[in-house]
Amino acid sequence: MTSNPYAAYRTVEATTADPITLTTMLYDGCVKALKKAAIHLENGNRTGFNDESNRAYLIIGELRATLDMSQGEIADNLAGIYAYCMRLIVESSLGDTGRLREVERHIATIASAWKVATADLKASRAPARTGAEAAA
């Protein structure tokens, strides 16, 4: 058990989250790790770069592994993008922050689309409120 209350909260949040929230957390965590990896690489902190780029790589691998490939073209396209991003992360280890920034752009774009789609889904599932309830 950790003595850091924030880390404990994040652990509980991740272990009890629904799949939509968990996927959102993965995207956000990946973007954060990519930003940190680029900063570490620019500052010559190889250990920090390795830790954060590996974290991003593993997150993208998890996103790729959990795709439902029976869903067709969208899943196929995401799998290809994820594989490409994973390759760019490996290539960035040669000192190219541009590759990390490209991965960050791709993942941030997908994350943004995910958030819009899930917000729309949640809104469509929300029970319709009558005039009196909506005014309250």
ABEGO torsion letter per residue (X at the ends): XBABAAAAAAAAAAAABBAAAAAAAAAAAAAAAAAAAAAAAAAGBAAAAAAAAAAAAAAAAAAAAABBAAAEAAAAAAAAAAAAAAAAAAAAAAGBAAAAAAAAAAAAAAAAAAAAAAAAAAAAABBBBBAAAAAX
